[in-house]
Amino acid sequence: MNLDVLNSQHSDEIAAFLAVASQGSFVAAGRLLQRHPTVVSKRLAAMEKRLGVRLVERSTRQVRITPVGAKLEQHLRSAINLMNEAQQQATQGASEVRGTLRLALPAAMGRRWLGPMLPEFLKEHPHVSILADYSERLVDIIDEGFDAAIRIGELEDNRLIAKRLSDHRRILGASPAYIEKHGMPDHPHDLIQHNCLRFSGLASFPQWRLFRGSELQTVAPKGNLTANDSESLLAAACADSGILGAGEWLMRHDIAAGKLLHVLPEWQLDTAGGVYLVRPSAKFPSAVVIAFKQWIESKFTPAPPWAICRPD
């Protein structure tokens, strides 16, 4: 059996190649591997020299995988999946949960609700370490090597196994001072007369679709602040700037504390979605992933943490 491919130098070259293939540039690949882009480029060049083939076409703007490189990438990922599956199967019977858990978390929800809970999981499992990536981008957990992720909204990737943790509702909120000055809207069409704080990441942006049961009202609110960061919009709403449309998880604490009022409480902004735990569809999940799945499900039972929050 030839084990040359398993030496550390070749492993580093393979990691560099797969990172470039998934990220599309040396800069992004370096960020993923926490290495300088020139290091990634040198490792890939060494691999090409060793194999005697060109794996990528380089230009000043982008890196494109060659047909030979694409075929190699496919075989390498299949081999890695088989090795991971074998290791996961071997660790399933372990009496002690140990190892590293790579998590992809939504940035705002992760900072506000999920991240503060992680130390509890680590106390329960002292031989586990967590590498958490907070980002609003939709990461490819398979290509980027994550063990699990928390996702908000609707799922489309059928390569993943998903567990719905809770419903996801979007609501409207504004500060008491803003409402006192401008009045409380009685109907979605009244929002046209208000300054609305708009999240550009909303699927229906720039429109707001409001549902009350089967009734739908669509409005195109105007406002002096639009952003792709929900926490900055929340800060503006608490500073009396206007009416915010965002996830209930984002506003619930400030509503409970009286800093915000629930506007048009009979209406829901946009269609209902969910909060999901997702993981690659490997046949044998690791003991660490199983432990985290059981733990995070308990944190959302009988309701998500924001549904039972109390004011400070």
N, C-alpha and C positions, 0 to 999 in steps of 0.2 A: 504493500500500500504506500503510495507516494504522498507524504505529508508536507511537501514543500510549500503548498499553497497556504498552509496554516501558520507559517512563520510570521512574526510580528510585522516585518517590513512589508510583506505582501498583503497582510491584513490592512495595514495603513493605506496602501495603494488602492485596495478594493473599496475601503471606506470613502476615500477621496473621489474615486470614480462614481460611486453610487450617489454621493452627495451632489456632485456636479450634474449628474443625470437628472436628479429629482428637483434641483433648485434652478438649473438653467444658467448659472454664472458662478465664477470662482469666488466672487465676493459673498454671495448668498451661501455657497457651500462652506466657505470658511467660517461664516457666522454659525452655521449649523454644527460644524465640527469643533468650533472654538479654536480655530487655527487661522493664521494669516493666509490670505488668498494665494500668496506666492508659494507657501508651503504646499497647499492643495495642488497648485499647478505643477510643481516639481514632482510630487508623488504620482500624479496622473501621467506626466511625461515619462517617468521611470517605468510605469506599468506598460505604456505603449512601446517603449524600447524593448522591454523584456519579452513582450508578446509578439513584437514585430508587426503590429497593425496600428492603424490610426483609429482611435475610439471616439474622438470628438473633432469637429471642425471649429476652429477658433476664429473670431473676428473681433473688431474693436467694440462691437455692441453686444454680441451674444455668443453663447457656446451652443453648438448643435450636435447632438449625438449622431454618429454615422450609423448606417445599417448594421455593420459588424458590432458596433458598440451597443446598439439597441438589443441585438440578439444576446450579447454577453450579459447585459443588464438583466434581461429576463431570466437567464439561467442562474445568475448569481442570486437574485432575489428568491428564486425557487429553492435554491440550496440553503440559503439563510433561513427561510421559513421552515424547512425540514429540520434544520439543526435546532432552531428555537422550539419547535414542537417536541422534539426528542428531549430537550432539557426540561421543558415544562411538564412533560409526562413523568419524567424522573422525579421532579420536585413535588408532584401532587401529593405523594404519600408522606411527605415530611411532616413530622409532628410539630416543628417549630417554623414559623413564618420568618423568612429572612431574604434579603436581597434588595435590589434597587427597583423602585417604581417610577417610571417616566410618565408624567401626567401633563396633558395639554388642557389648560383651563381658560375659559373666557375671561378677558382682562378685568372688566368692571365687576362682574359677579364674583369672579375669583377673589379679587381684593376685598370686596365687601362682605362676602358670606362664606366662601369655600376655604380660602387661605387661613382665616382665623381658626377653623376647625381642625386643620391638618395636624397641629401638635398633639391633639387628643389621640388621633390614630397612631402617631409615632410613639406615644407613651404606652399604648396597648400592645405595640409591636416594636420593642426596642432594638431588634436586629434588622429593621427595615430602614432604608433611606429613600427620600423622595427627591426627584429632580422635576421641578414644576416649571412649566413654560406658560406665562400669562400673555395672551394675545387675542385680539379680536378677529384675526384672519382665520380662515377655515383651513386648519392644518391637515395634511395628509398623514394620518397617524401610522399608516402602514409604511409608506416610503420614508417617513422621517423617524421611524423607530420608537414611537410612543406605545406604551402598554395600554393606556386608556385615556379617554378624554371626556370632559363634560361639554355637551352641546346644547344650544338653545334654539328653538324654532322647529322646523321640519327637517327630517332626514332624507337624504337622497342616495347616499353611498351604500349599495347593497352588499359591499364586501365586509360590512361591519355588523357586529352583534350589538344590539341596542337594548337597554333597559330604561323604560320611561320612569323617571323619578317623581315627576309632578307635572301638573299643568303649567302653562306659561301664559299669563294674562298681561296685556298692555292697557294701562289706564291713563287718565289725565289728572294732573294736579297743579295747584297754584298756591301761593302763600296767602294767608289771611289778609295781609296788607294790600296785596294786589287785588283780591276780590272785593275788599272794602272800597277801594278806589274805583274799580272798573265794573263791578257787578258780577254776579254769578250767572253764567250762561244756563239757559233752560233747555236748549236744543242744540244739536251739532251745528246747525246753520248759524247760530249766534257766535260761533268761534271766529267767523269772518271779521267780526268787530273787535277782536282781541289781538294782543301781541302773543304769538305762539312761538315757543322754543322748539325748533324742529331738528330731529335726528336724521341725518342724511343717509344712515344705513338702513332705514325702514324700507321694506320691500316695495311699498306703494309710493314712496317719496317721489314728488313733493305733495302728493295728496294724502289725506287721512281718511281711512275707511272705518266708520264706526258702526258697530253691530249692537242691536238690542234684540236678542232672540233671532228671529229670521229677518228682521228689518235691517236694512242697510242704508246708511246715509254717507255720501262721499263729499268731502269739502276740501278746498285748497287753501289752507290757512296761510296767513302772511305773518311775518315776524322779522325782528331785527337781529336775530341770532340763530344761525344754522351751524351745526357741528357734527362731526363723526365720532365725537366722544360724549357718551351719555353722562358721565360724572360732571363734566364741565357744564352741561345743560342743567343738571340737578342743582348745582351751586347757583346758577343764575335764577332758577325758579325760587330757591330759598331766599335769594336777595331781591325778591319782589319784581322780577323782570318780566314775567309772563306765565302762560299756561304751557306746561310740559306734557308731552305724550311719550311715555316710556314704560318699561317693564314694571310690574307691580313690585318685584323684588328690589328695584332701585329706589322706589319712593316710600315703601311701606314703613320704614323706621321713622322717617320724617313726618309721615302722616300720623303715626302713633304718638309722636312727640308734640304734635300740634304745629309743627313748622310748615306743613302743607295741608291743604284741604283737598279731598277727593272731589274732582269736578266731573259732572255728568256721571254719577256712580252707576246709573242703570245701563250705561253704554261701555262697550269694550272696543279699544283701538286695535284695528287689524284682526286677522283671523287668529283663532286659538292655536297655540303650538304646545310644545312640551319642553321639559328639561330632561336630558337623557345622559346616561352613562353609556359610552360606546367603547368597544374594543375590537381589535382585529378578529376575524372569524377563524381563529386557530382552533384546532380540535381539542387541544389540551391547554386551558388557561393555567398560568402559574399560580402557585399557592399565594403569592403576594397579591395578584390581581383578584383572586377569589376573596381574600380577606378584605381588600379595599371595597369590592362590590358589596359585600355583606354589611360593611361599616357604613358606607355612604347611603345605602338603602335605609338603614336605621335612622340616619339623620333627617331623612325626608319622610319618616313615618311617625305619626299619622298625617303630617302635613309638612310642607317645606318650612325651613327655619324662619323665613320672613313672614309667614302667615301667623306665627305665634309670638312675634317680637313684642317687646314692651318698651315704653319710653324710658329714657334714662332718668 
